[in-house]
Amino acid sequence: MRISTHPIIWCLLLLLSGCVDSYAPEVIQSANNYLVVDGFINGNGSTTIRLSRSINIAEKNTYPPEINASVAIENKNGLRYSLQEDSAGVYTSPQQVLPVDQYRLHIRTSTGREYASDYVLLKQTPPIDNLEGRAQADGLQIYISAHDETRQTQYYRWEYTETWAFTSAYWSRWRFGKGNSERRTYFRRTEDIHHCWRTEASALINTANTLRLSQDAVRDYRLKLIPSSSGRLQSLYSILVRQYAMSAAEFDYWEAIKKNTENIGTLFDPLPSQIQGNVHCLTDDTEPVLGFVGAATVVEQRLFVDRLTLPNEWHPQNEGYERCTGLNTLLHDSTERHGYNMYKFFADTTYRVPVTEIRDSRGTIIGFENQTPDCIDCRLRGSNVKPSFWP
């Protein structure tokens, strides 16, 4: 199940299905335009905060961004670290290292309304002890381990970003265009639209606590299972994991979101619970605000998994290309009989793309094998720009 990272979406997915009566909190049923604060204070890097406005669950619109706000990180001694709006509703600070202290996020909207999160202590996240993938009967299981000898962490959270290489169903070697004399003709394709990379951010909530353990240690936490047939394992797969230490209040917040989004849908699942964040409206203390702003340093680690290291009996599928089972043939004479030439046929790149040429006995090109763009152009499912971290 895929869950958006925006808190408002987590708060809105509170409906039971089937014959059970729907449950919709009053905050969802009434007209609302509440501020949504998504992000945390990064103690050893750039802080990114996304501000938007809530919408009713029945609405189909996207969440409107809160633009032109003044956003800053503050401590109790009056120090302020301002964030700049990089894009609509997205506010980012420069790379910085914050000293251990208590911090909060302060927001002033373009209409003059003020909001602030509670002051929270900057948590020092311990290093990742181990990140590995193990081949199991049902696929590749990603495990992570970490510990804190000082026992100051106890609450852990992980996010990850996956990147994997893939290929389209067919490799197009030709394209149509205009030559130097403006004559429409075909050329050898110089841009590779067969090899691409796809990147996706984690959606599920991954948390753990060590309160009941004798040591502040998480061993072999099951972060993600990749089925053996997944296209992620077609060639080379990478996962970048970010680890965060949390406070007890922040852990409870994420657990409530997890309960409301991942475990609801049947009669026997827990009922939705009200999610309490730590952001408040200073202008009007009765106005609800959605979101929790914690503060922690971030620890990252990347893992690569090569297809050659996985069991031979695994057969990763080229996902998205299942229907691409053959090529069509188009010859010059067939197009001319129907009143249009080869160039016009391929000029609309959203319709057909040439793959390989067809030659007569003298070596002259007389046509092309072709297919639809979704079978050929991998850029429709990813990017053909090699990531900077890719080997």
C-alpha positions as CSV (number, residue, x, y, z in Angstrom):
1,M,0.0,0.0,0.0
2,R,1.4,3.4,-0.9
3,I,0.9,6.2,1.5
4,S,1.7,9.9,0.8
5,T,4.3,11.5,3.0
6,H,2.1,14.5,3.6
7,P,0.4,14.4,7.1
8,I,-2.9,15.7,5.7
9,I,-3.2,12.6,3.5
10,W,-2.5,10.4,6.5
11,C,-5.2,12.2,8.4
12,L,-7.7,11.9,5.7
13,L,-7.4,8.2,5.0
14,L,-9.8,7.3,7.8
15,L,-12.7,5.6,6.1
16,L,-13.7,2.0,6.6
17,S,-15.0,0.1,3.6
18,G,-17.5,-2.7,3.0
19,C,-20.6,-3.0,5.0
20,V,-19.1,-1.2,8.1
21,D,-20.4,2.4,8.5
22,S,-17.9,5.0,7.4
23,Y,-16.1,6.9,10.1
24,A,-15.2,10.5,9.2
25,P,-13.9,12.8,12.0
26,E,-15.6,16.1,12.4
27,V,-12.5,17.9,11.2
28,I,-12.8,16.1,7.9
29,Q,-16.6,16.6,7.4
30,S,-16.5,20.3,8.1
31,A,-15.2,23.0,5.7
32,N,-11.5,23.5,6.5
33,N,-8.4,25.2,5.3
34,Y,-5.9,24.1,8.0
35,L,-2.2,24.5,7.7
36,V,-0.2,21.3,7.1
37,V,3.4,21.2,8.2
38,D,5.5,18.4,6.8
39,G,9.2,18.1,7.7
40,F,11.7,18.1,10.5
41,I,14.6,20.1,11.7
42,N,17.8,18.6,10.3
43,G,20.7,19.0,12.8
44,N,23.5,18.1,10.3
45,G,22.3,19.2,6.9
46,S,19.6,21.1,5.0
47,T,16.1,21.4,6.6
48,T,13.2,21.1,4.2
49,I,9.7,22.1,5.3
50,R,6.6,21.7,3.1
51,L,3.6,23.9,3.9
52,S,0.2,23.3,2.4
53,R,-3.5,23.6,3.2
54,S,-5.9,20.8,4.0
55,I,-8.9,20.0,1.9
56,N,-12.1,18.0,2.6
57,I,-11.9,14.3,1.9
58,A,-14.6,14.6,-0.7
59,E,-12.6,17.1,-2.8
60,K,-10.6,15.9,-5.8
61,N,-8.2,18.8,-5.8
62,T,-4.6,18.7,-4.9
63,Y,-3.4,20.2,-1.6
64,P,-2.8,23.9,-2.2
65,P,0.7,25.0,-1.2
66,E,1.2,27.7,1.4
67,I,3.3,30.3,-0.5
68,N,5.2,33.4,0.5
69,A,5.5,32.4,4.2
70,S,8.3,33.4,6.5
71,V,9.8,30.2,8.0
72,A,12.6,30.0,10.5
73,I,14.2,27.6,13.0
74,E,14.5,29.2,16.5
75,N,16.1,28.3,19.8
76,K,15.1,29.7,23.2
77,N,18.0,32.1,23.2
78,G,16.6,34.0,20.2
79,L,18.9,32.6,17.5
80,R,17.0,32.2,14.1
81,Y,17.9,30.3,11.0
82,S,15.8,31.4,8.1
83,L,14.5,29.1,5.4
84,Q,14.0,30.2,1.8
85,E,11.1,29.2,-0.5
86,D,12.7,27.1,-3.3
87,S,9.4,26.2,-4.9
88,A,5.7,26.7,-4.1
89,G,5.2,25.8,-0.5
90,V,8.7,24.2,-0.1
91,Y,11.1,26.0,2.3
92,T,14.7,25.0,2.6
93,S,17.6,26.1,4.8
94,P,21.3,26.1,3.8
95,Q,23.5,23.2,4.8
96,Q,24.3,23.7,8.5
97,V,25.3,21.9,11.7
98,L,23.2,22.9,14.7
99,P,24.6,22.6,18.2
100,V,22.7,20.4,20.6
101,D,19.9,22.6,21.9
102,Q,16.1,22.9,21.9
103,Y,14.6,24.2,18.7
104,R,11.2,25.0,17.2
105,L,9.9,26.0,13.8
106,H,8.2,29.4,13.5
107,I,5.9,30.3,10.6
108,R,4.4,33.6,9.6
109,T,2.0,33.3,6.6
110,S,1.6,36.0,4.0
111,T,-1.7,37.0,5.7
112,G,0.1,37.6,9.0
113,R,-1.0,34.5,10.9
114,E,1.7,32.9,13.1
115,Y,2.4,29.3,13.9
116,A,5.0,27.5,15.9
117,S,6.0,24.0,16.9
118,D,6.9,23.0,20.4
119,Y,10.5,23.3,21.4
120,V,12.2,19.9,21.1
121,L,15.6,18.7,21.9
122,L,17.9,18.0,19.0
123,K,18.4,14.2,19.0
124,Q,21.7,12.7,18.0
125,T,21.1,9.8,15.7
126,P,23.4,6.9,16.1
127,P,25.2,5.3,13.1
128,I,23.8,2.5,11.1
129,D,25.5,-0.8,12.1
130,N,24.5,-2.8,9.1
131,L,22.4,-2.5,6.0
132,E,22.1,-5.6,3.8
133,G,19.9,-7.6,1.4
134,R,19.4,-11.3,1.9
135,A,17.9,-13.6,-0.7
136,Q,15.0,-15.5,0.8
137,A,12.3,-17.8,-0.6
138,D,9.9,-14.9,-1.2
139,G,12.4,-12.4,-2.5
140,L,15.1,-10.0,-1.4
141,Q,14.7,-8.8,2.2
142,I,16.4,-5.6,3.2
143,Y,17.5,-5.6,6.8
144,I,18.9,-2.7,8.9
145,S,20.6,-2.8,12.4
146,A,21.6,0.0,14.7
147,H,22.4,0.6,18.4
148,D,23.1,3.4,20.9
149,E,25.5,2.5,23.7
150,T,24.5,5.6,25.6
151,R,20.8,4.4,25.5
152,Q,19.7,7.9,24.5
153,T,17.9,7.0,21.3
154,Q,15.3,4.2,22.0
155,Y,13.0,5.5,19.3
156,Y,14.1,5.0,15.6
157,R,12.6,5.8,12.3
158,W,13.7,5.1,8.7
159,E,13.0,6.4,5.3
160,Y,14.5,5.3,2.1
161,T,14.9,6.1,-1.6
162,E,15.1,3.3,-4.2
163,T,16.8,3.6,-7.5
164,W,17.1,0.8,-10.1
165,A,18.2,0.4,-13.7
166,F,15.8,-1.0,-16.3
167,T,15.4,-1.2,-20.0
168,S,12.5,-0.7,-22.3
169,A,11.1,-3.6,-24.4
170,Y,12.9,-2.5,-27.6
171,W,15.9,-0.5,-28.6
172,S,15.2,2.2,-31.1
173,R,18.1,3.0,-33.4
174,W,16.4,5.5,-35.6
175,R,14.5,8.8,-35.4
176,F,12.9,11.0,-37.9
177,G,13.6,14.7,-38.3
178,K,14.8,17.5,-40.6
179,G,18.2,17.4,-42.2
180,N,20.5,20.4,-43.1
181,S,18.5,21.1,-46.2
182,E,15.2,21.0,-44.2
183,R,14.4,17.8,-46.0
184,R,12.6,15.4,-43.7
185,T,14.5,12.2,-43.3
186,Y,15.6,9.6,-40.8
187,F,18.8,9.6,-38.7
188,R,20.7,7.2,-36.5
189,R,19.5,7.9,-32.9
190,T,22.3,9.3,-30.7
191,E,20.3,9.5,-27.5
192,D,19.8,6.3,-25.6
193,I,16.1,5.9,-24.7
194,H,16.5,2.2,-24.0
195,H,18.5,2.3,-20.7
196,C,16.9,4.2,-17.8
197,W,16.8,4.6,-14.1
198,R,13.8,4.9,-11.9
199,T,13.7,6.5,-8.4
200,E,10.9,6.1,-5.8
201,A,10.7,7.3,-2.2
202,S,9.5,5.1,0.6
203,A,5.8,5.3,1.4
204,L,5.2,3.0,4.4
205,I,6.1,4.1,7.9
206,N,9.1,2.3,9.4
207,T,9.6,2.8,13.2
208,A,11.0,0.7,16.1
209,N,11.6,1.2,19.8
210,T,13.9,-0.6,22.3
211,L,12.1,0.2,25.5
212,R,11.5,-3.4,26.4
213,L,15.0,-4.5,25.5
214,S,18.1,-4.8,27.7
215,Q,20.1,-2.8,25.2
216,D,19.2,0.1,23.0
217,A,19.7,-1.9,19.9
218,V,17.7,-2.8,16.8
219,R,18.8,-6.0,15.1
220,D,17.7,-7.0,11.6
221,Y,14.7,-4.8,11.3
222,R,12.8,-5.8,8.2
223,L,12.9,-2.6,6.1
224,K,11.6,-3.8,2.8
225,L,10.8,-7.0,0.9
226,I,11.4,-7.0,-2.9
227,P,9.6,-9.9,-4.6
228,S,11.9,-12.1,-6.7
229,S,9.9,-11.2,-9.8
230,S,10.2,-7.5,-9.3
231,G,11.6,-5.4,-12.0
232,R,13.7,-3.6,-9.4
233,L,16.0,-6.6,-9.5
234,Q,16.4,-6.7,-13.3
235,S,19.9,-5.3,-13.3
236,L,21.3,-3.2,-10.5
237,Y,19.3,-2.0,-7.5
238,S,20.2,0.7,-5.0
239,I,18.5,1.8,-1.7
240,L,19.6,4.9,0.2
241,V,18.4,4.6,3.8
242,R,18.0,7.6,6.2
243,Q,17.9,6.9,9.9
244,Y,16.4,9.3,12.5
245,A,16.3,9.3,16.3
246,M,13.0,10.4,17.8
247,S,11.5,11.5,21.0
248,A,8.7,9.5,22.6
249,A,6.1,12.1,21.5
250,E,7.3,12.0,17.9
251,F,7.3,8.2,18.0
252,D,3.7,8.2,19.3
253,Y,2.7,10.6,16.5
254,W,4.1,8.3,13.8
255,E,2.6,5.2,15.3
256,A,-0.8,6.9,15.3
257,I,-0.4,7.8,11.6
258,K,0.7,4.2,10.9
259,K,-2.4,2.8,12.7
260,N,-4.7,5.1,10.9
261,T,-3.3,4.4,7.4
262,E,-2.0,0.9,7.3
263,N,-4.2,-1.1,9.6
264,I,-7.7,0.1,8.7
265,G,-10.0,-1.5,6.3
266,T,-11.6,-4.5,8.0
267,L,-14.1,-5.0,10.9
268,F,-11.3,-6.3,13.1
269,D,-8.8,-3.5,12.5
270,P,-8.4,-0.7,15.1
271,L,-10.6,2.3,14.9
272,P,-9.1,5.6,13.7
273,S,-7.5,7.7,16.4
274,Q,-7.1,11.4,16.6
275,I,-3.6,12.4,15.7
276,Q,-2.0,15.1,17.9
277,G,0.8,17.0,16.4
278,N,3.1,19.6,18.1
279,V,2.4,22.6,15.8
280,H,0.0,25.3,17.1
281,C,-1.5,28.5,15.8
282,L,-0.2,31.5,17.9
283,T,-2.8,33.8,16.4
284,D,-5.8,31.7,17.3
285,D,-5.2,28.8,19.7
286,T,-8.5,27.1,18.6
287,E,-7.3,26.7,15.1
288,P,-6.2,23.1,14.3
289,V,-2.8,22.6,12.7
290,L,-1.6,19.3,11.2
291,G,1.9,18.1,11.6
292,F,4.8,17.2,13.9
293,V,8.2,18.9,13.7
294,G,11.0,16.9,15.4
295,A,14.7,17.7,15.4
296,A,17.5,15.2,14.8
297,T,20.7,14.6,13.0
298,V,20.4,12.3,10.0
299,V,22.5,9.2,9.2
300,E,22.5,7.8,5.7
301,Q,23.8,4.6,4.1
302,R,23.5,3.3,0.6
303,L,23.3,-0.4,-0.5
304,F,23.7,-1.8,-4.0
305,V,22.4,-5.2,-5.0
306,D,23.6,-6.7,-8.4
307,R,21.3,-9.1,-10.2
308,L,24.4,-11.4,-10.6
309,T,24.5,-12.0,-6.9
310,L,20.9,-13.2,-6.7
311,P,19.6,-16.8,-7.3
312,N,19.6,-17.9,-10.9
313,E,16.1,-19.3,-10.6
314,W,14.7,-15.8,-9.9
315,H,13.2,-14.2,-13.0
316,P,12.6,-10.4,-12.5
317,Q,10.0,-9.1,-14.9
318,N,10.4,-6.1,-17.1
319,E,7.5,-4.4,-15.4
320,G,5.3,-2.2,-17.5
321,Y,6.2,-3.8,-20.8
322,E,4.2,-7.0,-20.6
323,R,2.0,-6.1,-23.6
324,C,5.0,-5.3,-25.8
325,T,5.1,-8.7,-27.5
326,G,6.1,-7.9,-31.1
327,L,7.0,-5.4,-33.7
328,N,4.9,-3.9,-36.5
329,T,6.3,-3.5,-40.0
330,L,5.9,-0.4,-42.2
331,L,7.2,-0.2,-45.8
332,H,7.6,2.9,-47.9
333,D,5.2,1.7,-50.6
334,S,2.4,0.8,-48.1
335,T,2.5,4.3,-46.7
336,E,2.5,6.0,-50.1
337,R,-0.5,4.1,-51.3
338,H,-2.4,5.5,-48.4
339,G,-1.5,9.1,-49.2
340,Y,1.2,9.9,-46.7
341,N,4.9,9.3,-46.5
342,M,7.1,7.6,-44.0
343,Y,8.1,10.8,-42.3
344,K,4.5,11.8,-41.6
345,F,3.8,8.5,-40.1
346,F,6.7,8.8,-37.6
347,A,6.5,12.5,-37.2
348,D,4.0,12.1,-34.3
349,T,6.3,10.5,-31.8
350,T,3.4,9.8,-29.5
351,Y,2.0,7.3,-32.0
352,R,4.8,5.1,-33.4
353,V,8.6,5.0,-33.0
354,P,10.9,3.3,-35.5
355,V,13.0,0.4,-34.1
356,T,15.1,-1.3,-36.8
357,E,15.4,-0.7,-40.5
358,I,14.2,-3.0,-43.2
359,R,16.5,-3.2,-46.3
360,D,16.0,-4.6,-49.7
361,S,18.5,-6.8,-51.5
362,R,20.6,-3.8,-52.5
363,G,20.8,-2.5,-49.0
364,T,18.4,0.3,-49.4
365,I,16.1,1.1,-46.5
366,I,12.6,0.4,-47.6
367,G,10.8,0.5,-44.2
368,F,11.0,0.1,-40.4
369,E,9.9,-2.2,-37.7
370,N,8.1,-0.1,-35.1
371,Q,6.2,0.0,-31.9
372,T,4.4,2.4,-29.6
373,P,6.4,4.8,-27.5
374,D,5.5,3.2,-24.2
375,C,7.3,0.0,-25.4
376,I,10.4,1.9,-26.6
377,D,11.0,5.2,-24.8
378,C,12.1,4.3,-21.2
379,R,11.9,8.0,-20.3
380,L,8.2,7.6,-20.0
381,R,8.9,5.5,-16.9
382,G,12.1,7.0,-15.6
383,S,15.1,9.0,-16.6
384,N,17.9,8.2,-19.1
385,V,20.3,10.4,-17.2
386,K,22.6,8.2,-15.1
387,P,22.5,9.1,-11.4
388,S,25.7,10.7,-10.1
389,F,26.1,7.9,-7.5
390,W,25.7,5.1,-10.0
391,P,28.8,2.9,-10.6
